[in-house]
């Protein structure tokens, strides 16, 4: 069995594969490199067959199953001890795999991990999607060490450590294959965005751990599939954020946290409108309509997860919007856990 399988899910990302696959090939040692193509309509497959037919494995999906479905399908076909779910728009660096795998081997409770994720276009700053480890606040709003809302910190070595986190970024997610499969994998109803938070929340509830390993470093372009301002991404983030709460919050807090979260979402919709982004404003409304339409399915998933503990560590006990916008706490180190 292969020890480490680096799996890149590709959809019309030929240019990214051409730009970043060479770094993966050069710096991944004995890891098996696999590109799972999510029914691309560009010339990704032709490019891979011409340039890498002898050095990588290609999995061809018949239709676009999204991030979640694409990985769930592909990882069932791969035998490895550890999976690395790697975005196609990521440049890896020398030795990026070794320290993370060492952390897994030293800690049997460790289920998932991520490296330091820096911004490819401004390499001394942390990148939006993951930075140096993810967390959620009391209402399930996600944020990162090194990135709170749109405030990105400069990397000056302040997070050169290894520490337990709440969620690891899907841009470069290391996970034990056994934990991925036994946890049920990624929730395909999410399609994309926040699916790694959902997965890591389940791992936390099962008593497993998630860590950030600062010795490993990658550079992420970000927005390779959907830009940060895309209404489709707004829709997915707001819809999936509410599903996270239904699936994972204990009943004694769900009854008041969900209405508060919904109210804040509507306020965000108003802010989008005022800022001149009517499509994003409408995307929030559509996300809520879709969420309530799928509420029965989410409640069924909640019942299926009822055997897991609701007590988790590394969850921020305060409201991040208050701390950031009113109390002006702009960095992770200013927050009080």
C-alpha positions in Angstrom: 0.0 0.0 0.0 1.2 3.5 -0.8 2.0 5.5 2.3 1.1 9.0 0.9 -1.2 9.8 -2.0 -1.3 13.4 -3.2 -4.7 13.8 -4.9 -5.4 16.9 -7.0 -9.0 17.3 -8.0 -9.1 19.2 -11.3 -11.8 21.0 -13.2 -10.8 23.0 -16.2 -7.5 23.8 -14.5 -5.1 23.0 -17.3 -3.2 26.2 -16.8 -2.8 25.6 -13.1 -1.7 22.0 -13.7 0.9 23.3 -16.2 2.1 25.9 -13.7 2.1 24.0 -10.4 2.2 20.3 -11.0 6.0 20.5 -11.6 6.5 21.7 -8.0 4.4 18.8 -6.8 6.4 16.3 -8.8 9.7 17.8 -7.7 9.1 18.0 -4.0 6.8 15.1 -3.0 9.4 12.3 -2.7 7.9 8.8 -2.8 4.3 10.0 -2.6 2.0 8.8 -5.3 0.6 11.7 -7.4 -2.9 11.4 -8.7 -5.0 13.8 -10.7 -8.8 13.2 -10.4 -10.4 15.0 -13.3 -13.9 16.3 -12.6 -15.2 16.0 -16.2 -13.2 18.9 -17.4 -14.2 20.4 -20.7 -10.8 22.0 -21.4 -7.7 20.1 -22.6 -6.6 19.0 -19.1 -6.6 15.3 -19.9 -4.8 15.7 -23.1 -2.1 17.8 -21.4 -1.7 15.3 -18.6 -1.5 12.3 -21.0 1.1 14.1 -23.1 3.3 15.4 -20.3 2.8 13.1 -17.3 1.4 9.8 -18.5 4.4 7.8 -17.1 4.6 9.6 -13.8 1.1 10.2 -12.4 -2.2 8.4 -12.2 -5.3 9.9 -13.8 -8.8 9.3 -12.6 -11.5 10.4 -15.0 -14.9 11.3 -13.6 -17.8 11.1 -16.1 -19.5 14.3 -14.7 -18.6 17.2 -12.4 -19.4 15.9 -8.9 -18.1 19.1 -7.2 -15.3 19.2 -4.7 -17.1 16.9 -2.2 -18.4 14.3 -4.6 -15.3 14.3 -6.7 -13.0 13.5 -3.8 -15.4 11.0 -2.2 -15.6 9.1 -5.5 -11.8 9.3 -6.2 -10.5 8.4 -2.8 -12.5 5.2 -2.7 -10.3 4.0 -5.6 -7.0 4.9 -3.9 -5.2 2.7 -1.4 -3.0 4.7 0.8 -2.4 5.3 4.5 -2.5 9.1 4.2 -4.4 11.3 1.7 -3.3 14.8 0.7 -6.2 16.7 -0.9 -4.4 19.4 -2.8 -5.9 22.2 -4.9 -4.5 22.5 -8.4 -3.5 26.2 -7.7 -1.0 25.4 -5.0 2.8 25.6 -5.3 4.5 23.2 -2.8 8.0 23.6 -1.4 10.8 21.3 -0.6 10.1 18.9 2.3 6.4 19.9 2.6 5.2 16.4 3.2 7.7 15.0 5.7 7.0 17.0 8.9 3.3 16.5 8.6 3.6 12.7 8.2 6.0 12.7 11.2 3.3 14.5 13.2 0.8 11.8 12.3 3.2 9.0 13.2 3.9 10.6 16.6 0.3 11.1 17.5 -2.2 8.2 16.9 -5.2 10.6 17.7 -4.3 12.9 14.9 -6.8 12.6 12.1 -6.1 15.7 9.9 -3.6 18.4 9.4 -2.5 21.3 7.3 0.7 23.2 6.5 1.3 26.9 6.5 -0.6 28.4 3.6 0.8 31.6 2.2 -0.5 33.8 -0.6 1.1 33.0 -3.9 0.8 36.5 -5.3 2.1 38.1 -2.1 4.3 35.5 -0.6 5.0 37.1 2.7 1.3 37.2 3.6 -1.0 34.4 4.8 -3.6 33.2 2.3 -7.3 33.6 2.9 -8.3 29.9 2.6 -6.6 28.3 5.6 -3.7 30.5 6.5 -2.2 28.8 9.6 -5.2 26.8 10.9 -8.9 27.3 11.1 -11.4 27.9 13.9 -15.1 28.7 14.4 -16.7 31.1 16.8 -19.8 30.5 18.9 -22.1 30.9 15.9 -20.0 28.7 13.6 -18.4 31.6 11.7 -15.0 30.4 10.4 -11.7 32.2 10.7 -8.0 31.4 10.7 -4.9 32.2 12.6 -3.3 34.8 10.3 -6.7 35.7 8.7 -9.8 37.1 10.3 -12.5 38.1 7.8 -10.5 39.8 5.0 -7.7 41.0 7.2 -4.6 39.0 6.2 -1.5 39.1 8.5 2.1 39.3 7.2 4.2 36.2 8.0 6.9 37.3 10.3 7.4 34.0 12.0 4.7 34.6 14.6 3.0 31.2 13.8 6.1 29.0 13.2 4.8 26.3 15.5 2.7 23.1 15.6 -0.6 23.4 17.4 -4.1 21.9 17.6 -6.7 23.7 15.5 -10.4 23.2 14.8 -10.3 22.7 11.1 -7.7 22.3 8.4 -8.0 23.9 5.0 -9.3 21.9 2.0 -6.7 23.7 -0.2 -4.1 21.4 1.3 -5.7 18.8 3.6 -3.7 15.9 5.0 -5.9 13.2 6.5 -5.6 9.6 7.5 -7.4 7.5 5.0 -9.0 5.5 7.8 -10.4 8.6 9.4 -11.7 9.9 6.1 -13.6 6.8 5.3 -14.9 6.1 8.8 -16.1 9.6 9.3 -18.2 9.4 6.1 -16.0 11.6 4.0 -17.2 14.9 2.7 -20.9 15.9 2.8 -21.8 15.9 -0.9 -24.8 18.2 -0.3 -22.3 20.9 0.4 -20.9 20.5 -3.1 -18.0 22.8 -2.3 -17.0 25.4 0.3 -16.9 24.8 4.1 -17.0 21.0 3.5 -13.6 20.7 5.3 -15.0 22.5 8.3 -17.9 20.1 8.4 -15.5 17.1 8.1 -13.2 18.4 10.8 -16.1 19.2 13.1 -17.2 15.5 12.9 -13.6 14.4 13.6 -13.4 16.6 16.6 -16.8 15.2 17.9 -15.4 11.7 17.5 -12.5 12.5 19.8 -9.9 12.9 17.0 -7.5 15.8 16.6 -6.7 18.3 13.9 -3.4 20.2 13.8 -1.4 22.8 12.0 2.3 22.0 11.2 4.3 25.1 10.7 7.4 23.3 9.3 5.5 22.6 6.1 4.8 25.5 3.7 2.8 25.9 0.5 1.7 28.9 -1.6 -1.9 29.1 -2.7 -3.3 31.3 -5.5 -6.8 31.1 -4.2 -10.1 31.7 -6.1 -8.9 29.3 -8.8 -12.4 27.9 -9.3 -14.5 30.7 -7.9 -13.3 34.1 -6.9 -13.9 35.4 -3.4 -16.6 37.8 -4.7 -18.5 35.3 -6.8 -22.2 35.1 -5.9 -22.1 31.3 -6.3 -19.4 31.1 -3.6 -21.5 33.5 -1.4 -24.5 31.2 -1.8 -22.5 28.1 -0.9 -20.8 29.6 2.1 -24.0 31.0 3.6 -26.1 27.9 2.9 -23.4 25.4 4.1 -22.7 27.6 7.2 -26.3 27.1 8.4 -26.1 23.3 7.7 -23.0 23.1 9.9 -25.0 24.4 12.8 -27.9 22.0 12.3 -25.6 19.0 12.1 -23.2 19.8 14.9 -24.6 22.1 17.6 -26.1 20.7 20.8 -29.9 21.2 21.2 -29.5 23.5 24.2 -27.6 26.1 22.1 -29.0 25.4 18.7 -32.4 26.9 19.5 -31.0 30.4 20.1 -27.8 30.3 18.0 -29.5 29.4 14.7 -32.0 32.3 14.8 -29.2 34.7 15.8 -27.0 33.4 12.9 -29.8 33.8 10.5 -30.4 37.4 11.6 -26.7 38.3 11.2 -26.8 36.7 7.7 -29.7 39.0 6.7 -27.7 41.9 8.0 -24.8 40.7 5.8 -27.2 40.6 2.9 -28.1 44.3 3.5 -24.4 45.2 3.8 -23.8 43.6 0.4 -26.6 45.6 -1.1 -25.3 48.9 0.4 -21.8 48.1 -0.9 -23.1 47.7 -4.4 -23.1 43.9 -4.6 -26.8 43.1 -5.3 -25.9 39.6 -6.7 -24.1 38.7 -3.5 -27.1 40.1 -1.5 -29.5 38.0 -3.4 -27.2 35.0 -3.0 -27.6 35.1 0.8 -31.4 35.1 0.4 -31.3 32.2 -2.0 -28.9 30.3 0.4 -31.5 30.6 3.1 -34.3 29.5 0.9 -32.3 26.4 -0.1 -31.3 25.8 3.5 -34.9 25.7 4.7 -35.9 23.6 1.7 -33.3 21.0 2.7 -33.9 21.3 6.4 -35.4 17.8 6.7 -32.3 16.2 5.1 -30.0 18.2 7.5 -32.1 17.1 10.5 -31.8 13.5 9.4 -28.0 13.9 9.2 -28.1 15.4 12.7 -29.8 12.2 14.0 -27.2 10.1 12.3 -24.4 12.0 14.2 -26.2 11.9 17.5 -23.8 9.2 18.8 -20.9 11.7 18.6 -20.0 14.0 21.5 -21.1 17.6 21.2 -18.1 18.7 23.3 -15.2 19.9 21.2 -12.1 21.8 21.9 -10.5 24.8 20.0 -13.9 26.5 19.5 -13.8 30.2 20.0 -16.4 31.0 22.8 -17.2 34.6 21.7 -18.9 36.3 18.8 -16.1 37.1 16.3 -18.1 39.9 14.5 -18.3 41.8 17.8 -14.6 41.3 18.6 -13.5 42.3 15.1 -15.8 45.2 14.1 -16.6 46.7 17.5 -13.6 45.8 19.7 -11.1 46.1 16.8 -9.4 42.8 17.5 -7.8 42.2 14.1 -5.3 39.4 14.7 -5.6 35.9 16.1 -3.3 36.7 19.0 -5.6 39.4 20.2 -8.5 37.0 20.7 -9.2 35.4 24.1 -9.9 31.7 24.0 
